């Protein structure tokens, strides 16, 4: 089943718990809180390398960090975010 990642992200942010930003995302991954990580297609390579060291599902958003920030309703760029609780979204089914 193909889901609309943008729509699922908005729903997860509204109804669940999402940590926005590379630092918070990496901390959530290290602490074992993150069920899934979404990264922008232009996410910094050092962040990607740190994520590869952990057993967490990583999905690449096909837009830039500015576009990911806009979808999250933030007035700044977002390179990575961690899904802690998906809420009413089906984001964990994303490919």
Secondary structure, DSSP 8 states (H G I E B T S, - for coil): ----HHHHHHHHHHHSEEEESHHHHHHHHHTT--SEEEEETT--HHHHHHHHTS--EEEEESS-HHHHHHHTT-SS--SEEEEEE-TT--GGG--
